[in-house]
């Protein structure tokens, strides 16, 4: 990703995210609602370098942006690495996506 503001402590994993609201009410989405999962460990997004900020997405609308994670090399190459995406701060709706298969 061009324009990362600082050097990674480990390795940057950059997820190119597109979120479409197929519901009939606005939803709240942002980089903090996307986490990396590796076994029992949960990794938070680097909000400073991520492009997907907290925003309302109206029905039938789409938001896009990069979500950046600063992790060590072992995590970046881990089998079974997943992204967990949730809707809103309380995560009443969530889904997992396999990243390394």
Secondary structure by P-SEA (a helix, b strand, c coil): ccccccccccbbbbbbbbbbccccbbbbbccccbbbbcccbbbbccccccccccccccccbbbbbbbbbbbccccccccbbbbbbbcccccccbbbbbccc
